[in-house]
Amino acid sequence: MLSFLLKKDVRKILKRKDSDVGEKGRALEDLRATLFNEFRSSEGAKRQQQRICQPIVALSFNFVVAVGIIFTNKLVLKNVGFQFPIFLTFIHYVVSWVLMAILNVFSILPASPPSKSTRLTSLLTLGVVMSLSTGLANVSLKYNSVGFYQMSKIAVTPSIVLAEFIFYGKRVSFLKVLALTVVSIGVAVATVTDLQFDFFGACVALAWIVPSAVNKILWSRLQQQENWTALALMWKTTPITLVFLVLLIPWLDPPGALSFDWTFNNTVAILMSAFLGFLLQWSGALALGATSAITHVVLGQFKTCVILLGNFYIFSSNPGRTSISGAFAAIGGMSFYTYLNLQNQKQQPSKATSRQASLPKSKLKRENGNTQDANSGSDAV
């Protein structure tokens, strides 16, 4: 009798242990599934990017890197004497691809959305316009002054507004158009004293405008509408960009790149420019994913005004009262544009809540399912 009771107690203990082990196993499986969804799925990677990279973080990151790379590239093209802007761009993207390949080896690179969710033509188009946008920008820096390079960016703003209206039906309010007009005029006045260019450089700057606008629109739209993260989209499109840059080198670069004086100092300067190029591409993609194409252009113009005013107040340079007034006018327009975007952000959630409250319960599910499509026609931050 005693042995029977002991066996019964042992069986109960073993069953309890088995159930505890089963619960712990299920908990570990749930934890692993959660971690996979957060880090190895495209939706989880997108949520992580949105959580970490708020708009102000992404814009600040892009602002700092963009200022650094403009002067670094100018140094490489002028002082170092590396007169091959397209080949320099090619080196930038090769270094970017190597860095992303290292991240991929260690499983740090974010996952891409399913291949069927994005059309191949969209990725191909983005890869092509990236090669044109970045390559032509460096060619423009070679032949034009920094002021003229910044001046040419003014035309990107109306190009983006027009393209988004034609292809996506996206409208911009009259007050935003007014703010953007003040920004453009202010930047034009601020940079009018530094307009050094030649005919070929001016043609390159004009040819750069359309690819730059399309590049920003696609980067913003693919991230916001199709769950791409910045690094995953860079990983997919960089090989396409490299192919088209190779095709551009014979047309826009002079011969003799391989016979360049590759001293240690020159190589370090070029590699530093390439690393900044990777950071610029990444930070620009983050900013476009967190905000909009127009906001990213406005950030670039804000950078121009800050550089001009910084030289005036810190280094005692004197661009003239006209340029200073234009810079302050542009910053005023940017402040008003930012205020309008913040107001839109506050109004959109309240409008969505009131609209859903007025709908019957049978329509709420369908309304919620269409929220993303409805928001695609509104102006982002």
C-alpha positions as CSV (number, residue, x, y, z in Angstrom):
1,M,0.0,0.0,0.0
2,L,2.8,2.4,0.9
3,S,4.6,1.7,-2.3
4,F,1.4,2.3,-4.3
5,L,1.0,5.7,-2.7
6,L,4.6,6.6,-3.3
7,K,4.3,5.7,-7.0
8,K,1.1,7.8,-7.2
9,D,2.8,10.8,-5.7
10,V,5.8,10.4,-8.0
11,R,3.5,10.3,-11.0
12,K,1.8,13.5,-9.8
13,I,5.1,15.3,-9.4
14,L,6.3,14.2,-12.8
15,K,3.1,15.4,-14.5
16,R,3.4,18.7,-12.7
17,K,7.0,19.0,-13.9
18,D,6.0,18.1,-17.4
19,S,3.3,20.8,-17.4
20,D,5.8,23.4,-16.0
21,V,8.3,22.4,-18.7
22,G,5.5,22.7,-21.4
23,E,4.5,26.1,-20.1
24,K,8.1,27.3,-20.1
25,G,8.6,25.9,-23.6
26,R,5.5,27.7,-24.9
27,A,6.7,30.9,-23.2
28,L,10.1,30.6,-24.9
29,E,8.4,29.9,-28.3
30,D,6.2,33.0,-27.8
31,L,9.3,35.1,-26.9
32,R,11.2,33.8,-29.9
33,A,8.2,34.5,-32.2
34,T,7.9,38.0,-30.8
35,L,11.6,38.7,-31.2
36,F,11.4,37.4,-34.8
37,N,8.5,39.7,-35.6
38,E,10.3,42.7,-34.1
39,F,13.7,42.2,-35.7
40,R,13.6,39.8,-38.6
41,S,10.2,40.6,-40.2
42,S,9.8,43.7,-42.4
43,E,6.8,44.9,-40.3
44,G,8.8,44.6,-37.1
45,A,11.9,46.3,-38.6
46,K,9.7,49.1,-39.8
47,R,8.2,49.5,-36.3
48,Q,11.7,49.6,-34.8
49,Q,12.8,52.3,-37.2
50,Q,9.7,54.4,-36.5
51,R,10.2,54.0,-32.7
52,I,13.9,54.9,-32.7
53,C,14.0,57.4,-35.6
54,Q,11.4,60.0,-34.8
55,P,11.2,62.9,-37.4
56,I,13.3,65.3,-35.4
57,V,16.1,62.6,-34.9
58,A,16.1,61.6,-38.6
59,L,16.1,65.3,-39.8
60,S,18.9,66.3,-37.4
61,F,21.0,63.3,-38.4
62,N,20.6,64.1,-42.1
63,F,21.3,67.8,-41.5
64,V,24.7,67.2,-39.8
65,V,25.9,64.6,-42.3
66,A,24.7,66.7,-45.3
67,V,26.7,69.7,-44.2
68,G,29.8,67.6,-43.6
69,I,29.7,65.8,-47.0
70,I,29.3,68.9,-49.1
71,F,32.5,70.4,-47.8
72,T,34.3,67.0,-47.8
73,N,33.3,66.3,-51.5
74,K,34.4,69.9,-52.4
75,L,37.7,69.2,-50.7
76,V,38.2,65.9,-52.5
77,L,37.3,67.4,-55.9
78,K,39.3,70.6,-55.5
79,N,42.1,70.3,-53.0
80,V,42.9,66.6,-53.4
81,G,42.5,67.0,-57.1
82,F,40.2,63.9,-57.7
83,Q,38.5,65.2,-60.8
84,F,36.2,62.2,-61.3
85,P,32.8,62.9,-59.6
86,I,31.0,59.9,-61.0
87,F,33.8,57.6,-60.0
88,L,33.7,59.2,-56.6
89,T,30.0,58.4,-56.4
90,F,30.7,54.9,-57.5
91,I,33.2,54.5,-54.6
92,H,30.6,55.9,-52.2
93,Y,28.1,53.2,-53.2
94,V,30.7,50.4,-53.2
95,V,31.6,51.3,-49.6
96,S,27.9,51.5,-48.7
97,W,27.3,48.0,-50.2
98,V,30.3,46.6,-48.3
99,L,29.1,48.0,-45.0
100,M,25.6,46.7,-45.6
101,A,27.0,43.3,-46.6
102,I,28.8,43.2,-43.2
103,L,25.6,44.0,-41.4
104,N,23.9,41.2,-43.4
105,V,26.5,38.6,-42.5
106,F,25.9,39.3,-38.8
107,S,22.0,39.3,-39.4
108,I,21.8,42.9,-38.4
109,L,20.4,44.2,-41.7
110,P,16.6,44.6,-41.5
111,A,14.4,42.2,-43.4
112,S,12.8,43.3,-46.7
113,P,9.0,43.0,-47.4
114,P,7.8,40.1,-49.5
115,S,8.9,40.4,-53.1
116,K,5.3,40.4,-54.4
117,S,4.5,43.5,-52.3
118,T,6.7,45.9,-54.4
119,R,6.8,46.1,-58.1
120,L,10.3,45.4,-59.6
121,T,9.9,48.5,-61.8
122,S,9.7,50.7,-58.6
123,L,13.0,49.3,-57.3
124,L,14.6,49.5,-60.8
125,T,13.4,53.1,-61.2
126,L,14.7,54.1,-57.7
127,G,18.1,52.5,-58.5
128,V,18.4,54.5,-61.7
129,V,17.4,57.9,-60.3
130,M,19.7,57.3,-57.4
131,S,22.6,57.0,-59.7
132,L,21.6,60.1,-61.7
133,S,20.7,62.2,-58.6
134,T,23.9,61.5,-56.6
135,G,26.2,61.4,-59.6
136,L,25.0,64.6,-61.2
137,A,25.1,66.3,-57.8
138,N,28.8,65.6,-57.5
139,V,29.4,66.7,-61.1
140,S,27.5,70.0,-60.3
141,L,29.8,70.5,-57.2
142,K,32.8,70.1,-59.5
143,Y,31.8,72.7,-62.0
144,N,29.7,75.1,-59.9
145,S,30.1,76.9,-56.6
146,V,28.3,75.6,-53.4
147,G,26.0,78.6,-53.6
148,F,24.9,77.8,-57.2
149,Y,24.5,74.1,-56.2
150,Q,22.2,75.1,-53.3
151,M,20.4,77.5,-55.6
152,S,19.5,74.7,-58.1
153,K,17.8,72.9,-55.2
154,I,15.1,75.5,-55.2
155,A,13.6,74.1,-58.4
156,V,13.3,70.7,-56.8
157,T,10.5,71.9,-54.5
158,P,7.9,72.8,-57.2
159,S,9.0,69.7,-59.2
160,I,8.0,67.5,-56.2
161,V,4.7,69.3,-55.7
162,L,3.8,69.0,-59.4
163,A,4.9,65.3,-59.6
164,E,3.0,64.3,-56.5
165,F,-0.1,66.1,-57.8
166,I,0.0,64.5,-61.2
167,F,0.8,60.9,-60.2
168,Y,-0.7,60.6,-56.7
169,G,-3.3,63.4,-56.6
170,K,-1.6,64.9,-53.5
171,R,-2.5,68.5,-52.9
172,V,-0.7,71.1,-50.9
173,S,-2.7,73.9,-49.1
174,F,-2.4,77.5,-50.2
175,L,-0.7,78.5,-46.9
176,K,2.0,75.8,-47.5
177,V,2.5,77.0,-51.0
178,L,2.9,80.5,-49.7
179,A,5.4,79.3,-47.1
180,L,7.4,77.3,-49.6
181,T,7.5,80.3,-52.0
182,V,8.9,82.5,-49.2
183,V,11.5,79.8,-48.5
184,S,12.6,79.6,-52.1
185,I,12.8,83.4,-52.6
186,G,14.7,83.7,-49.4
187,V,17.3,81.1,-50.3
188,A,17.7,82.6,-53.8
189,V,18.4,86.0,-52.3
190,A,20.7,84.5,-49.6
191,T,22.9,82.7,-52.2
192,V,22.9,85.3,-54.9
193,T,26.4,86.4,-54.0
194,D,28.0,83.0,-54.6
195,L,26.8,82.1,-58.1
196,Q,29.9,80.8,-59.8
197,F,29.2,78.4,-62.7
198,D,29.9,77.6,-66.3
199,F,27.6,76.5,-69.1
200,F,28.2,72.8,-68.7
201,G,27.8,73.0,-64.9
202,A,24.5,74.8,-65.3
203,C,23.3,72.1,-67.8
204,V,24.2,69.4,-65.3
205,A,22.4,71.3,-62.5
206,L,19.3,71.5,-64.6
207,A,19.5,67.8,-65.5
208,W,19.8,66.9,-61.8
209,I,16.5,68.5,-60.8
210,V,14.0,65.9,-62.1
211,P,16.0,62.8,-60.9
212,S,16.4,64.4,-57.5
213,A,12.7,65.0,-57.2
214,V,11.7,61.5,-58.3
215,N,14.4,60.0,-56.0
216,K,12.9,61.8,-52.9
217,I,9.3,60.9,-53.8
218,L,10.1,57.2,-54.3
219,W,12.2,56.9,-51.1
220,S,9.4,58.5,-49.1
221,R,6.5,56.6,-50.7
222,L,8.1,53.1,-50.6
223,Q,8.9,53.4,-46.9
224,Q,5.6,54.9,-45.9
225,Q,3.3,52.8,-48.0
226,E,5.1,49.4,-48.5
227,N,6.8,48.7,-45.1
228,W,10.4,49.2,-46.4
229,T,13.1,50.3,-43.9
230,A,15.9,52.6,-45.0
231,L,18.7,50.0,-44.9
232,A,16.6,47.2,-46.5
233,L,15.7,49.5,-49.4
234,M,19.4,50.6,-49.8
235,W,20.5,47.0,-49.8
236,K,18.0,46.2,-52.6
237,T,18.7,49.2,-54.8
238,T,22.5,49.8,-54.4
239,P,23.5,47.0,-57.0
240,I,21.2,48.7,-59.6
241,T,22.8,52.1,-58.8
242,L,26.3,50.7,-59.2
243,V,25.5,49.3,-62.6
244,F,24.2,52.6,-64.0
245,L,27.1,54.5,-62.4
246,V,29.5,52.3,-64.4
247,L,27.6,53.3,-67.5
248,L,27.8,57.0,-66.7
249,I,31.5,57.1,-66.0
250,P,32.7,57.2,-69.6
251,W,30.2,60.0,-70.4
252,L,30.7,62.4,-67.5
253,D,34.2,61.6,-66.1
254,P,37.5,62.5,-67.8
255,P,39.9,59.6,-68.4
256,G,42.7,58.7,-66.0
257,A,40.9,57.7,-62.8
258,L,43.1,54.6,-62.3
259,S,46.3,56.7,-62.8
260,F,45.4,59.1,-60.0
261,D,48.0,59.6,-57.3
262,W,46.6,57.2,-54.7
263,T,48.7,58.4,-51.7
264,F,47.7,57.5,-48.2
265,N,46.3,61.0,-47.4
266,N,44.4,61.1,-50.7
267,T,43.0,57.6,-50.2
268,V,41.9,58.5,-46.6
269,A,40.1,61.6,-47.8
270,I,38.3,59.7,-50.5
271,L,37.3,56.9,-48.1
272,M,36.1,59.5,-45.5
273,S,34.0,61.0,-48.2
274,A,32.6,57.5,-49.0
275,F,31.8,56.8,-45.4
276,L,30.0,60.1,-45.1
277,G,28.2,59.2,-48.4
278,F,26.9,56.0,-46.7
279,L,25.7,58.0,-43.7
280,L,24.1,60.6,-46.0
281,Q,22.2,58.0,-48.0
282,W,21.0,56.3,-44.8
283,S,20.1,59.5,-42.9
284,G,18.3,60.9,-46.0
285,A,16.3,57.7,-46.4
286,L,15.4,57.8,-42.7
287,A,14.3,61.4,-43.0
288,L,12.2,60.7,-46.1
289,G,10.6,57.7,-44.4
290,A,9.8,59.7,-41.3
291,T,8.6,62.9,-43.1
292,S,8.0,63.7,-46.8
293,A,9.9,64.6,-49.9
294,I,9.0,68.3,-49.6
295,T,10.1,68.5,-45.9
296,H,13.4,66.9,-46.9
297,V,14.0,69.6,-49.5
298,V,13.1,72.3,-47.0
299,L,15.7,70.8,-44.6
300,G,18.3,71.1,-47.3
301,Q,17.5,74.8,-47.8
302,F,17.5,75.3,-44.0
303,K,21.0,73.9,-44.0
304,T,22.1,76.5,-46.7
305,C,20.8,79.3,-44.5
306,V,22.5,78.0,-41.3
307,I,25.9,77.7,-43.2
308,L,25.6,81.2,-44.4
309,L,24.6,82.7,-41.0
310,G,27.2,80.6,-39.2
311,N,29.9,82.0,-41.4
312,F,28.7,85.5,-40.7
313,Y,28.4,85.2,-36.9
314,I,31.2,82.8,-36.1
315,F,33.8,83.4,-38.8
316,S,33.0,87.1,-39.4
317,S,32.4,86.7,-43.1
318,N,30.3,89.4,-44.7
319,P,28.0,88.1,-47.5
320,G,26.1,91.4,-47.4
321,R,22.9,92.6,-45.9
322,T,20.9,91.3,-48.8
323,S,22.0,87.7,-48.3
324,I,21.5,87.9,-44.5
325,S,18.0,89.2,-45.0
326,G,17.2,86.5,-47.5
327,A,18.5,83.8,-45.1
328,F,16.3,85.1,-42.2
329,A,13.3,85.4,-44.6
330,A,13.8,81.7,-45.7
331,I,14.1,80.6,-42.0
332,G,10.9,82.4,-41.3
333,G,9.1,80.6,-44.2
334,M,10.5,77.3,-42.9
335,S,9.2,78.0,-39.4
336,F,5.7,78.8,-40.8
337,Y,5.8,75.6,-42.9
338,T,6.8,73.5,-39.9
339,Y,3.9,75.1,-37.9
340,L,1.4,74.2,-40.6
341,N,2.6,70.6,-40.6
342,L,2.3,70.4,-36.8
343,Q,-1.2,71.7,-37.0
344,N,-2.1,69.1,-39.6
345,Q,-0.7,66.4,-37.3
346,K,-3.0,67.5,-34.5
347,Q,-6.1,67.7,-36.7
348,Q,-5.7,64.3,-38.5
349,P,-6.2,62.0,-35.4
350,S,-9.3,64.0,-34.2
351,K,-10.8,63.9,-37.7
352,A,-10.3,60.2,-37.9
353,T,-11.8,59.6,-34.5
354,S,-14.9,61.8,-35.2
355,R,-15.4,60.1,-38.6
356,Q,-15.3,56.6,-37.1
357,A,-17.6,57.6,-34.2
358,S,-20.2,58.8,-36.7
359,L,-20.1,55.5,-38.7
360,P,-22.2,52.4,-37.9
361,K,-20.3,49.5,-36.4
362,S,-20.7,47.5,-39.6
363,K,-18.7,50.1,-41.5
364,L,-15.9,50.7,-38.9
365,K,-13.8,47.7,-40.1
366,R,-14.0,48.8,-43.7
367,E,-13.2,52.4,-42.7
368,N,-10.1,51.3,-40.7
369,G,-8.9,49.2,-43.6
370,N,-9.0,52.2,-45.9
371,T,-7.3,54.6,-43.5
372,Q,-3.8,54.2,-45.1
373,D,-5.2,54.7,-48.6
374,A,-7.0,57.8,-47.6
375,N,-3.9,59.3,-45.9
376,S,-1.8,58.7,-48.9
377,G,-3.4,61.8,-50.6
378,S,-2.7,64.1,-47.6
379,D,0.5,66.0,-47.0
380,A,3.0,64.4,-44.6
381,V,5.1,66.1,-42.0
